[in-house]
């Protein structure tokens, strides 16, 4: 029986998962998204075109592959329709290649309103939500009040929707939050009819049957490990389990069916929104990383905070995910730096530690190791042997520190700017 390989981010998201899934997809017959919602933005570039995927798995561009939106995903029908129609216009019709789990939860129009209302009520303690209704949808899921994709097929669909809406409106009245839902609601009902054109499946059976048949599956995560609701920098996290364990609950795959775990990280660190970021740079170097790396959110457009690579956090993410292979992105962004800094430990309350702390709001002083910059354009390289010695030292330093091999290195946004060792 085959095993499911997993690809996920090891930092605060935005690591470049979309491009890597697209590169790896030729090895697999099925690509399945296991968690998250349309707050994720996976950017892919090839043939002179740029695409941003929010809910649709990144394997959709490889012809003949089956793509699955798993039960762990929360789905906004309006944004899904917009995304699918844009892809169809560019020649990528998804109708026969994309399946959606009946157990995936739906983001309702009132979930979006609740998201804005909750964030407004927090005042200065805002989390930095994308406002897409993700958190309220997951809240309804765990409180057993959610509405699922399979409910669209029920003769009681409108009654189920009305009950959910009434609950949300009672909360909004208690928050004294003004809103107008009419246009959004009308658009949502049109979008769910569009959604019903796709195959709505019992994904846990489909995927496990595929494994028994010897078919290959790649599970794709969204956001990053440090945004995991349990293991991330709580409370500045997303509302789902972004770690490898989320594959089991988000797709219905048993733990002993997990194979390779590909962990993606940038050669430096970024973060969007609020929350701790020990290696964040507030100087010209941070601004330079932002500009050279085009560090603006694919979905939100928000400027990303930038800093040096944090090996304390990276080793923590490798541990909780059981990473077997590392994939390093955006190495080329640091082509012109004389010195590259890497945090190898923290100092907290005068004590040195190599553990990612529980209290991530503590005063954390990163302790750095400095390495020589490579001072050349990596984008011209097409094999590991072509890399300059200084860059190879950087890669091998990371491998020694983490104990995991760096198997893929990205030196640019395009498909062919990817070196596989």
QUIUR-V376809 format. One record per run of one state. SS is the DSSP state (@ for helix, = for strand, . for the rest). FROM is the first residue (numbers start at 1). TO is the last residue. Records with the same first field share a line. If there is no record, write none. Layout:
SS->FROM-TO ; FROM-TO
This chain:
.->1-3 ; 10-16 ; 28-29 ; 34-35 ; 37-41 ; 47-48 ; 54-57 ; 62-65 ; 70-72 ; 76-76 ; 90-97 ; 102-104 ; 107-108 ; 126-133 ; 143-147 ; 154-156 ; 175-181 ; 196-198 ; 202-202 ; 213-216 ; 221-224 ; 228-244 ; 252-254 ; 267-268 ; 272-279 ; 281-283 ; 293-295 ; 297-302 ; 304-304 ; 308-308 ; 322-324 ; 330-330 ; 335-338 ; 349-350 ; 354-363 ; 373-377 ; 381-383 ; 387-388 ; 403-405 ; 411-413 ; 415-417 ; 421-421
=->4-9 ; 30-33 ; 36-36 ; 42-46 ; 49-53 ; 66-69 ; 73-75 ; 98-101 ; 105-106 ; 148-148 ; 199-201 ; 217-220 ; 258-266 ; 269-271 ; 280-280 ; 296-296 ; 303-303 ; 305-307 ; 309-310 ; 325-329 ; 339-348 ; 351-353 ; 364-372 ; 406-410 ; 414-414 ; 418-420
@->17-27 ; 58-61 ; 77-89 ; 109-125 ; 134-142 ; 149-153 ; 157-174 ; 182-195 ; 203-212 ; 225-227 ; 245-251 ; 255-257 ; 284-292 ; 311-321 ; 331-334 ; 378-380 ; 384-386 ; 389-402
